[in-house]
């Protein structure tokens, strides 16, 4: 089975996007510039010198300048406290789209829209989960 190893989402305003993800989730961003199409790398987890995540199942990703045909990408972010994360989403310029829903045997799930218009999920697992090799 192929696993998720990267994500990409569009942005309209890269500074606003970077500030949102850095402030809300503690991610790091790196702007690549015009020679790379204004792509923005996003580091979401500790990585080795080769740039690969140190933790199985964790991914890094990037953001690209929003094309005229507007694309939407959805990912799910694992959080330890969904209520606190929802507060941070709203405080950082995002907009919650749903209240947490209990997924039996899994945890609580909610969706939000970031300042760039991307739809993203939050999940607070009932118990600690590890990636399946």
C-alpha positions in Angstrom: 0.0 0.0 0.0 1.3 3.5 -0.8 1.3 5.8 2.2 0.8 9.6 2.3 4.3 11.3 2.2 3.5 14.9 1.3 0.7 17.3 1.0 0.1 20.4 -1.1 -2.4 23.2 -0.7 -2.9 26.4 -2.6 -2.4 29.9 -1.1 -3.4 33.4 -2.2 -1.2 35.2 0.3 1.9 33.3 1.3 2.8 35.5 4.3 -0.7 35.2 5.8 -0.7 31.4 5.1 2.7 31.0 6.8 1.8 33.0 9.8 -1.4 31.0 10.3 0.3 27.6 10.2 3.3 28.7 12.3 1.1 30.3 14.9 -1.6 27.7 15.1 0.4 24.5 14.8 4.0 25.5 15.3 5.0 24.5 11.7 8.0 26.0 10.0 7.8 27.4 6.4 10.5 28.1 3.9 9.8 30.4 0.9 11.6 29.1 -2.3 11.1 32.1 -4.5 10.2 32.9 -8.1 12.7 30.3 -9.6 10.6 27.6 -7.9 7.2 29.1 -8.7 6.9 30.8 -5.2 6.5 27.4 -3.6 6.5 27.3 0.2 7.9 24.2 2.0 6.1 23.3 5.2 7.9 21.3 7.9 5.3 19.8 10.2 7.4 17.3 12.1 11.0 16.7 13.1 13.1 15.6 10.1 16.5 14.1 9.5 19.3 15.8 7.5 17.8 14.2 4.4 14.5 16.1 5.0 12.5 12.9 5.7 10.3 12.8 8.8 11.8 11.0 11.8 8.5 9.6 12.9 6.7 6.9 10.8 3.5 8.2 9.3 4.3 11.9 9.8 4.5 14.0 6.6 5.8 17.4 5.5 4.4 19.3 2.6 4.1 22.5 0.7 1.9 25.3 -0.5 1.7 26.6 -4.1 0.4 29.9 -5.5 -3.3 29.5 -6.1 -4.1 28.8 -9.8 -7.0 30.4 -11.6 -9.0 27.1 -11.5 -8.8 27.1 -7.7 -7.9 23.7 -6.3 -8.8 22.5 -2.8 -6.8 19.9 -0.9 -8.0 18.4 2.4 -5.8 16.9 5.0 -6.4 15.8 8.6 -4.2 17.1 11.4 -3.8 15.1 14.6 -4.0 17.2 17.7 -3.8 16.4 21.4 -6.6 18.9 22.5 -9.2 19.6 19.8 -10.9 22.3 21.8 -7.6 24.2 22.2 -6.8 23.7 18.5 -10.2 25.1 17.6 -9.6 28.1 19.7 -6.2 28.7 18.0 -7.8 28.2 14.5 -10.3 31.0 15.3 -7.7 33.2 16.9 -5.3 32.9 14.0 -7.8 33.9 11.3 -9.3 30.5 10.4 -12.9 29.6 10.6 -14.3 26.4 12.2 -16.8 24.7 9.9 -18.1 22.1 12.4 -18.2 21.2 16.0 -16.3 18.1 17.1 -18.0 14.9 16.1 -17.3 11.7 18.0 -16.1 8.9 15.8 -16.7 5.7 17.9 -13.5 4.0 18.8 -11.4 6.7 17.0 -11.8 10.1 18.6 -13.2 13.6 17.9 -13.2 15.1 14.5 -13.9 18.7 13.3 -13.3 20.7 10.1 -12.1 24.2 9.5 -11.2 26.6 6.7 -7.9 28.3 6.9 -7.4 32.0 5.8 -6.5 30.8 2.3 -9.8 29.0 1.8 -8.4 25.4 2.3 -10.6 22.8 4.0 -8.8 20.9 6.8 -9.7 18.4 9.4 -8.7 18.1 13.0 -8.7 14.8 14.9 -8.1 14.1 18.6 -7.6 10.4 18.9 -9.1 8.6 21.9 -5.8 6.7 22.4 -2.3 7.3 21.1 -2.0 5.9 17.5 1.1 4.8 15.7 1.5 4.6 11.9 1.1 1.1 10.5 4.4 0.1 8.8 
